[in-house]
Amino acid sequence: MRAPPALMGNAPSNANRRPARCAVDKMLDVVPWYKGLPELERGVVRAELRTVSLATGEYLFRAGSRSLGWYGVVEGLVKWSSPGTDGRTLSLAGFSTGSWFGEATMIRRERFEYEVVALRPSRIVILPRDTCERLWNHNIEFTKALMTHLAQRVNWLMGCYTGNVLLDVDTTVARAVAAQLDAEVHSGTQGRLRISQEEIAGLCGVSRQRCNTALTRLARAGVLQTHYGGLTVLDKDALYRCAKISREAARHARGAGDVRADAA
């Protein structure tokens, strides 16, 4: 029922209200390459973004799928892994809020050799390849950001390969926690991460029991504190020491997890 005319005049005007910012806009607010675009270009890019919602266990894409562009995590947590012919998978990384991935396959115009699955309900944005190509042809700051992202990804993967061969489970788990901490650096969580032990185990490719043991050791050392629904990092410097990586290297690998072989 419509309000009587006399009452409608007392209702707050929509013109005076600031529109609620959606999760995509909030995520873009902390993306350096997006903030560096001219205002008009930002509007065009925002309009061209596609959004995909994933349920837990749902795949964003499988090995053999064509790349649609550059992928960014608005909210949630997804795992990047490579399937093996023997039924096992190799866990490559975990991407959380603010992470971007899939740039190498997009640039090469080839099919994915890996797959990405949601570890919890997640929302993903896709920046179409045509949009990316327009930006890297006409905006030097975007091109620099993309190339820097690629270089940092290679550096991280090289470190993860070394870790897969040489590092123990405790160090692997510490690396996964450090990566998630850096991925959420702009989220205002103050070191409190909403990630379960099961999710960390999945990112590392180890059993939940082995992951729990590693987290217990880190907690006893005063590095972090586990609690229902996640954990809180108490000593960032100590965490990076346990992960055997420099804070600068970890900061460059926004959203990257660790490399471990695990059962499919």
N, C-alpha and C positions, 0 to 999 in steps of 0.2 A: 504494500500500500504506500502511495506517495505521501510525503509529509505535507501538511497544510502550508500554504504560501507563507503565513506569518512565521512558521517555525523554520522554513527553509532558509530564511534570511539570517538566522542565528547559527546555522551550521557552518563549520570551518570550510573555507574555500579550498578546493583542490589546487588552485593556482598558487596558494601560499605554502603548500606542502612540498617538501623535497622528495622526489621519487625514491623509493627504496632501491638500493643498489643490489643487484643480483650477484650470485657467487662468481660468475664469469668476470664481471666488472671488477670485483674485489681482487680476484687473482691477477687480472691484467694490470692492476695498480702497482704491483711489485715486480713486473716483468721489465727489466731495463731496456730491451730493444723496442718494446711497445711504447714505453714512456718517451723514448727518444725520437719517435716518429712525429712529423708535423701533425697538428691537430686534425686537419682535413683527412690526412692519410689514416690516422687512428680510427676515425669514424668509418671509413671505407673498409678497413681491415676488420673492425668489430662486426660490421654487417655481413662479412663474408665467412666468418667463423661458423663451423657446424658443431653441434653439441650431441654427444652420445652418452646415454646412461647405461651402466652395467650393473648387473646383480652379482653377488658373490659367486665366483666360479665361472662367470661368463667371459668368453674370449672377445677381446677387442678385434683381434685378427689372428689367423693361423699362419704357419709357414706355407709359403706358396701364394699368399694373398698379395694383391697389388697395393702399393702405397697410395693413400689418398692425399697425403701432404705431411705436415709437421704436427705432431700430437702433443697436447699439453694437458696436465692433470689439474682439473679445477678443484676436486675434492676426492678423497678416497685413497686407495693404495692398490697399485697393480704390479705384477711381477713379469719381468722380461726373461724368457728362457728359450733354450734351443733344444728341440726334440731330437732324440737319437734313434737310430734304426733298431736298437735293442730294447726299446720300450722305456728307457730312462731319459731324463731331461737334465740339462745343465742350466742351473739358475745363474743368470747373468747380472740382474740388477732389480732393485725395487724402486718404483717411481711414486712419489707422494705429491701432495699439493704444491704446485708451482714448478714441477719438473716438466721438461720438454724432451721428446725423444723421437727417433725414427728419421732423423735428418739425413743420415748416410744413404739409406735405401731410397729416400725421396730424391736426392740429388742424382743418384745413379740410374734412376728410372727402372729399377729392377724389382723383382718380387721379394717379399720378406723371406729370410732364411731362419727366422725365429718367430716366436709367438708371444703375445701379451695377454695375461688373464687377470681378472680382478680378484684380489684377496679379500675385499670387502666392497659393499656398494660404492660405486665410483662414478664420477662424471668427467668426461674427457671432451676437450675441444680439438677440432681439426682445422688447421690453417691450410686451405687448399694449395696444392703445388703451384697452380697458376699464380696465385697471390704471392707465394714465396718467390717465384721466379721474377715477377714484376718488381718486388722489393729489392732482391739482390742485384737486379740490373739497374735500378734507379736510386737506391738509397744506400750510401756507403756505410752508414752506421749499422744498418741491418746486416749487410754483408759481413762486416767485422764481427758482429755478435754471433752470426752463424758459424763463421770460421773458428772463432774462439771456442764456441761450444763443441765443435768437432774435435779440436785439438785437446780440449780438456777431457772429452769422452775417451779418446785414444789413450791419453795418459792414465786415466782411471782404469781402463780395461787392461793395460799392461801391468799395472800394479795388482789388479785382481788376479791376473794369470799367475803372477809370482806367488800371490797368496794362496792360490789353489794348490800349488805345488809344495810350498814351504811352510805355510802358516798352520797353527793348531786351531782347534775349534774355538777356544777362548778369544783368540785374536780375530777370527772370522766374525764372531758375534759382536765384538766390540766395533769392528768396522761397519757392520750393518747398522748398529745403533748410531754411530757417528754420522753415517751418511744420511739417516733420517733426521737427525738433529740439524744438519746443514740444509737439508731440503726444506725445513720448516723455519728457517732463520727469520723470515719476514712475517710469520704468522702470529707472533706475540704470545707464544706458548710458554716462554720463560723456562725452557728446558724440559717441560712436561710433554711427553709424547704419547699420543693416543694410538698405541700399537701393541698388539697382544704378543705373548711369547710364541704362540703358534704361528703368527705372521712372521716374526723374526726368524723362526726356525725354517719357515718356507722360503724366505729370502736367501738364507744361507745354505739351504739344501742339507740340513742336518735334522736329526730327530728332535722332537719337542723335549725329551728328557735331557739330551746333551745340551740343548740350548738353555734349559732351565738351570743346569749345573753351572754353565758359563756365566749366566746372569747372577746366580747366587754368589759366585766368586767376586764378580765386579761389585756387587752390593756390599759384601764383607769388606772390600777394600775401600769403601766409601766413595766409589765412582758414581753410583746411581742407586736409586731406590725403586723397587717394584711395588705396584699397587694395583688394585682392581681397575681393569680397563687400560693399563699402560704402565709407563715408568717415568721417572723424573731423573734427569742427569744432574748430579750434584757437583761434579768437578769435571769441567770440559777438558781442561789440560790433561788431567789424568786419563780421561777417556781416550784422547788421541794418542797418548803414550801407550796405552794398552792395545790400541788398534795398530800401532807401529806405522803411523802416517803423520805427516805434519798437518797442522790445522789449515794451512793454506791449500794443501793438496785436497783435503777433504772438502773445503769450501768450494773448490772448483768443480767437484763432482756432485752437483745438486741432484739429489734423488737417487744416486747410484747405490746399489747394495753391495753384494759380494758374489764371488764365483765359487760354486760348489756343485758337484754332481749329486743328483738325488733321484729317488724312484718316482716314476710317473704316477 
